[in-house]
Amino acid sequence: MGVNEKPFHLHNQNKVRHPLAVSRHALCDLSNVSPVVFLYLLKECYVYGTCKATAKFRVLQQQAYGFLYNDPQPGAAIFVAQCLYVLPIFESYCEGFSHLIISALRHFLKVGNGMKGISKAKILAAKLFLAIVDGTLHHEERVLVKILEVFDVSLSNIEKAMYDTDEKGHTCQMAKVLVEQYISRLVESQSYMTAVSLLEHFSIRESGASFLLKMLESKEYRAAEKWATFMGKPILCTLVREYINRKLQKHAFDVIRQNNLREEFPEIYHQYKESKLKKLAEKGCWDVAEARVNDDRQLLEYLVYLAMEAGYMEKVEELCERYSLEGFINLKELEESLPKHRYLQLDELSIKEVVWVDEKNSLLDATCHIEECKVVGIDCEWKPNYEKGSPPNKVSIMQIASDNKVYILDLIKLYEDAPDVLDDCLTRILHSPRVLKLGYNFQCDVKQLAQSYGQLQCFKHYDMLLDIQNVFKEPRGGLSGLAKKILGTGLNKTRRNSNWEQRPLTQFQLEYAALDAAVLVHIFRHVRGYTQPADDQDGHSKIEWKSHIVSHIDNSKISKKEAKRRKAKTDKAPQSLETKELTEQT
């Protein structure tokens, strides 16, 4: 199981291997190898390896565990203890190699090996601890704690090591006094985590609340929480109250949650949970917020209130039905008591029809209509993915709006049923230099479309784009904020992160999607000839939207250098005749 099976090398495959690589001839039998020689071989292997430092260390860490099977004398635990005595002479390698061989021994002991000489190894580790405490041997504090833990050194072991005798009947008082004195020195030097680790390891509980306050004053929150957990509920409650007094609500909540103190601090628990729910609701992450309530009725009722406050009445009905909240309150009365939010409505934008497009013929009709337009607004929606590290979901729908009509394309179904027709129709729209396409933060949609439907040619490049976000220097509030600034009324964004893959979409979802595309056209119509007041803070008397039109974007995979070159070329190039003609007409 050790290195007697095969040699190992700490070298990159494309580099020359050094002859000092550790092989089966070096460490296949440790019965006659001293700790000094063993450590020297490890050091030489590390020094001459050509991998990066972290990779070399990991390889050595894995191999050191195997070495302990190669019969080190007089036993693996004693051998490692002797190595720890020797390591300080290796200076800069001391700390790293200490962690390495301690972790190897921990693994070795965990699987039931290394019991040979374990009692003697405990005394050796206790003597090692005493030598570190009195300064005759130098090891880092973290190494000291690990030595105590892996060898399971007790006060009794330290007492025996102090008197160098195996006699029974020791009271361990001297050992305890020595340990407490060392802990006091650690506290004075503000090494609180090491001090807490020693208190916990030796089960010393005499420290009072003043110790907790010292750690909090020094902002050593991890050490304070570790010590309070060791001391039990009274100190934990004191810690929570101190956190609250210092306005550290998140720390207080974490302690309450991790130590099951909800009954002791119900108000603080719910206040923090409600604040998190409110933030999620403001971002439109209603599904995540619902998952966080965990069937807590008080939090469920608060989530219903947030949905009502946002005007998200279908979510209110959904929550009440799913969690049987009939007796919650009269919804109409509550709705009337809430402050009214004025949001832009679809009928205010002169939209006569919203057309759902999920088959070939309706897609062809939509394409013919859009090709006749000079300006259209484009937006996309996809189901949010809240699982960290997982790929985003496919773009579900694309909304394309003209002056009086919005087409909502079911990209998922169209791609499954008629990919060639979808590709051809969207190519005619997106590649057309005679149709100005308006978007908001459109680079995000471009990226998602390419990831979702990389096989289609229509999403490889775009012609005649105007990202409305780039026209204005004040992006606060997103599209809703811009609509309020230009049109006087914002958009209701509560459905932004809803499930866009469900079929059929709700009427609210359809209206939301249509609004996002249609409002772009109306913002554009409103500002294209708009002149700002002379005292405008932006310092521009006129909104220069024409200069922001991008005549061509290539979305194919190219290097960053090439992308910069193409952009510079595009920026310097004069407007094409088609672009000039289109801007004049619009």
N, C-alpha and C positions, 0 to 999 in steps of 0.2 A: 504493500500500500504506500510505502515511502518512495524515495527516489531510486530504490534498487530496481524498479521496473523499467525506467528509462531516464535519460538525462533531460534537464530542462535548460533553456537559454533565455536570457533577458535581452534579446536582440531583435531588431526589426528584420524581417525576412530579406529586405533588399539591401542590408548592410553586412559588412564582413563580421563574422563572429570571432570574439576574442578567445584565445585558448584557456583563459581563466574561468570560463563558464562552469558553473557547478555541475558535476556529472555524477554518475553512479559510483565512480572510483573515489570521490571526495567524501560523500556523506552517506554511503550505503550502510556503513556500520559505525555507530557512535560509541561503541563499547570501550574504545581506547582513545576517544577524542575528548580533549579537555574543553571546558567552556570558552576559554580564550581562543583556541583554534577554531572552534565552531563559529564564534562571532566574527573572527577574522575572515573566514571563508564567506560568510554572509556579506561582510563589508566589501570584499573584493568583487564579489558577484554584482553588488549594487553599483560599485564605482565603474566597472568596465562594461556594464550593460548599456546598450545604445537606445533602448526605449525611453520614453518620457519618464520623469521621476515618479509620477503617480502610478503609471502602469508597472514600472519595475517593483515598486513597493507592494502592489497588489499580488504580483506573481510570487514574491518572497513570502508574503503573508500566507498564501495558499500552501506553499511548499514547506514552510516551517512546521505546520501541523503534521505533515507527512514525516518530517524528520524525527518527530518524537516517537515514532513507531520503530525507529532503527536502533533500539536498545541503548539509549543513553544511560550511563551509570552515575550514581547508584539508583536511578529511577527518574522518570521524566520530570516530576514535580521538583525534586531536589536539584536536578540539572538546571532547570529554568531559574530556580532561586539563586544558584551559584552564578549563572549568567548575569543576573541582575546586580550581583555584587561587583562583577567585573566591568559591566557596561560603561560606568562613568569615565573609564580611561579612553573610551572611543570618542569622547567629547561631542562633536556635532552630530554623531550618529546615535548618541545615547537615548534621547527621547523617542525618536522614531522606532528604533529597534526594541526599546522597552515595550512599547505598545504592541509591536509585532509579536514578540515571543509570549507576552501575557495573553493576547487574544488566542494564540495557537494553543496554549495550555488550557485556557478556558474551554475551547472546543474539544480538546483531548479529554478533559475530565468530564465534560457533559455527556459523552457517549459511554461513560462507565469505565474508562481506562485510567491509568496513572495512580492507582491506589497504593502502589508500592512506595514505601517510605513517606507516606503523606504526613504522618505525625511529625517526623523530623523536618519535613519541608515547612510545616506550620511554624516550628520554632525558628528555623532559618529566616523565614519571612518576617517573624516578629523581631528578630535581631536586626534585620534589614530596616524595619520600621524605626527601631530605636536609633540606629546609626543615622538615618535621615533626619530624625527629630533633633538629635544633638549636633548635627552639622558635620559629622565626620564623613558622610557619604552624601553625594548630591543626586537627587532625582526630582523631577517636576512634581508638583502637588497632585496633578491628575494621575501620574504614575503611582504615587504613594497610595491613593485611594484604590486604584485597580489592584495593587498588590494585596491590600487588606481583603478586598472582595474575592479575588480568585483563589487565594489560599485560605480564605475563611478564618482569618486571624482573630482570636478573641482576647479579652482582657486577661484571661487565664494563661494563654500562650505568651502574652507580653510579660506577665508576672514571672513565668518560668524562665523566659529569656533574660529578664533583669537579674535574677539570682543564679542563672545557669544551673538549674537543678530540676529534677523531675519529681521532687517531693510533693505529696498531696497536702491539701489543707490550707493552701494559700487563700487569703480573703480577697485578693486582687485590688486591695485598696491603693497600694502604691502605683500599680499600673493605671488605675482610674485617675489618680491625682496627676500622673505624668501626662496622660491623654488630655485631661481637662486644661492643664497648663498650656499644652501645645495648641489646643483649640482657642484659648484666650489670645495667644499670640497671632493666630490666624485672623481672629475677629479684629484685633487692633490694626492689622495690615489690610483689613477689608477683603480678605479671601473668604467670603461668606459661603460660597458653594462648597468649598473643601471642608470648612468648619461644619456645615450642615451634614455633609456626607459622613463625617466622622461621628457626629452625634447620633445619626441614624444607625450607622454600622455597629456602634458599641452600646446602643440603646440607652443613651444618657439623656434624661428628660428634665434636668434641673433648670435649664434656661427659662427665663420669664418673658413676659410680653415686651420688655425693653429691648430684647434681642431682635424681636420682630420689627420694632420701630426703627432700629438701626439699619436693618436691611432695606426697609422701605425708604428711609431718608437717602440711602445710597442708590436707590432705584434698582436694587438687586431683587427683582420681582420673582424670577425663577427660583432663587435660593429661598426666598420667603415662602413661596407656595410649597416647595419641597419640605421645608421644615414644619410648616403648619399642617400639612397632610400627615406627617409622621407623628405630630403631637396630638392630633385628633380634633373632634368637632368644636370644642370651646375656642381653640386658637384659630381654627378655620373661620369661625364666625367673627372673631376679632379682626382677622385679615379682610374679610368681606366689608366690614364696617369701615375699616381704614381706607380701603379702595374707594368706597362710596364718598367718604369725606374728602378724598383727594381727587374726586371727579374722574376716576378710572373705571368707568362703568363696564367696559369690555372685560377687564381683568376680573372685576367682581362677578360678572355673569359667568365667565369661564370656571371660576372656582365653585360657584353655586352648581353649575351643570355637572362638572366632573366629580363633585363630592356629594351629589344628591341632597342639596340644601334648599330645595324649592319650598318646602314647608316652612323653613326658618325665614326665608326672604322671598315670599310670593310676589310682593309688589315690585321689587327690583328685577326679578326674573321676567315678569310680564312687561315691564317698561322697556327692557332691553330688546325682548323679542318683538314687541310692537314697533320699536324704532327700526329694526331690521326689516320687518314686513313693509313698513312705510317706504323705505328706500327701494325695496324690490318692486313695490307697486308703482312708484314714480318712474322706474325704468321699464315698466310694462311686463315684468317677469312674474306674471300671475301664477303660472304653474309651479314655479319654484317657491313662491310665497305660500301656496297651498300645501306643498309638501312639508314646509317648515312648521306648520301649525300642529302637526302630529296629533290630531283629534282633540286638541285642547279647546274646549268650548269657548272660553273667554277670547282666545286668539282667533278662533273662527268668526266670532261675532265682530271682532275688530276688522278682520279682513273683509267681511261683508260691508262694513261701514266704509272702508277705503274704496271698495268697488263702487258703492253708491256715490261717494263723494266725487269719484272720477267720471261719473255718468256711465259706468259700465254695467248697465242693468241686466244684460244677459248673463254676466258672471255672477251677479247677485242671485238671480233665479237658479242658476246652476248650483251654487254653493248651498243655498237653502234646501234645494231638493236632494242633493247628494248626502248632506249631513243631517237631514230631518230637522231643520231649524224653523219649523212652522210657528213655534211659540216664541220665536226670537223677538219680533216686534212687528207692528203693522208697517209693511214696506212702503206703502203710499204715504203714510203719515211721516215716516222718516225721510223719504225722498223730498217731501214738501218742506221739511224743516232744514234741509241742507242748503248751503249757499249755492245759487245757480251759476253754473259755468256756461259762458256763451262760446260755442264752438261753431266753426264754419260748416255749413251744410251743403250737400251736393247740389240741391236745387237752386242755391244762390249763385252757382257758377254756370247757369244756363245749360246744364247737361240734360239733354232730352232722353238719352238712352244709355244703359250700361249693358253691354253684350258679352255673354259668357261664350268663349270659343274653345271647344274641345274636340272638334272633328274637322276633316279636310275641307269640306265645302264652306263652312263658316269662316275658316282661316283664309281661304282664297278671297271671299267677299271682304273680309276685314283688310286684307292686304291691298286690294284695289282701292278701297276708301282712303287708307292711310297714304298711299302713293300720290293721291291727288292733293294732299295737304302740304302747306308750306312749312308749318311748325307743328310738332307733336311733343307731348310730355311722356316720358318713359320712366317706369319704376318697376321694381321686382320685390317679391316676398318669398321667404322660405322659413320652414319650421326651425325655431331656435334649438340649439343643442347645448344642454347645460352640463354635459359630462366632460370633465376636464381631460384634455388630450385626445379626445375622439374627433374624427373628421366632421366638418359641417355637413348639414343635410343638403340635398339637391334643391336648387331654386325651383319653387313650386309653380308660381304664376308670374307672368309679365303683363303689366298694365300699359297700354298705349292710348293716350287721350288726344283727341282733336278739339276743336272749339266747342262742339256740342255733343260729342259721343266718346265713350270710353270702351275699348275692347280689353277684356281680361282673358289672356291666353293660358290655358291649362297646359303648361309645358310638359309636365310629367306624362299626361295621357297622350298628347300629341307626339311626343318623342317615342312613346311605345308603339303607337298605332301608325303614324305616318312620318317617320324621321326625315325622309327625303323632301316631302312637301314642306315640313316645318323649316328645314334648312334653306330651301329655295325662297320661301316667303319672307323669312327674317333677313336673308341676304339682300333681297330687293329693298327692304326698309332700312336696315342698319348700314348698308354699304352705299345707299343712295346719296349723292352729293346735292340733290335738289330738295331734300327734306331735312330741315333743321331739327335735330333731336335734343330735347331739353332733359336734363337730369339734375339730381341733387346728390352730391357725394357719389357720383356715378362710378368712380374707380372701384368702389367696393362692390357694386353690382357687376361690373365687368369681370372682376376677379372671380366672384362666385359663379357666374355663368360659364366661364372658362373651365373651372373645376368641375362643374356639374355636367356639362355637355361638351367635353373637349373634342369629341369626334365630329362635331358639326363645324362647318366652315364659316357659318354666319357670325360666330363669336370670335373669329380670328382677328378681325379688324373692324373699325367703325369709321364712318365718314360724317362730317358736319355735326359735331357735338358741341353743346354749350352747357357746361356745368354751372347751374345757377349759384351754387355755393361759392364759386370762384369770383363771381361778379361783386359780391359784397364782402367787406372786410370784417363784418361783425357776425360770426357764425353761432352766437349764443342762442340756445333754444332750438337749434336744428331747423328743420323745414317749418315746424309749427311757429317758432319764434319769428322766422322770416315772413310767414304769411300774416302774422299779427302786425308786424312792422309795416308791410306794404299794403295789405288789404284791410287791416284794422281788426281782424279776427283770426285766432289761432286754430290749430287742428287738434282734435281729440286723439291722442296717441296711445290710449289704453289697450288697443287691440294689436299693437305693433308686434308683440311676441306671442301671439296666439298660434294655434295649430293650423298652419296653412296647407297641410297635407290632407286634412279631413275633406271628405266629399259627401254631400255638397257643402260649400262654404255657407256660413250664415249670412243673412241679409246685412247684418252689421259689418261683417268682414268684407263683403262686396263693396259696400259704401265706403269703408275705410280705404280699401285698395284703389278704388276709382278716384277718390279725393286726392290721394297722394300724387297721381299722375295729372289730373285735371288742374290742380292748383298751380302746377308749374307753368302751364300755358297762360293762366290768368296773371300770374306774377310777371311773366315776360311781357304780356300785352300792356300791363300797367306801367312798367318801368322803361320801356324801350324809347319813349320820347320824354321821359320825366326829367325835369331839371330841379336839382336840390336848392334850398335857400342859400344865400350868399354866406351866412354865418354857420353853415353846416360844419360840424366838428370833423368830418372826414376830410375836409379840405378840398373836395372836388365839387365843381359846380354842376357836373353832369355825370351820370352813370355811364361809363364807357364799357358797354357790354359787347360791342362788336369785336374788340381786341381779344376777348376771351373765347371766341369761337375756335375750335380745333378742327381743322379741315380733314385730318386723318390721324387715326390711332391704330398702330399695329400691335395686336395683343398676342402675337406668337412669341414663343420663348426665344429671347435673345439675351446676350450678355449685357451687363449694366453699362459697360463702356460703349457698346453699340447703341443702346437705348439713348444715352446722353448725346451721342453724335447725331442720331436721327432727330432728337428733339431740338438741338441747336440748329440743325439744317431747316427744320420746319419753322422755327421762330424767325429765322432770317429771311425765309422765302416770302415773296409778296403773295398777297391773296390771289387765288385763282379767279378766273373770270366768272366761274359758276358761283364761287363764294361771294364775290362782289355783287353779282346779280341777285343772289338770294337775300343778302343783307339789305340791299336796296328795296327789294319787294316787301320784306318783313318790316 
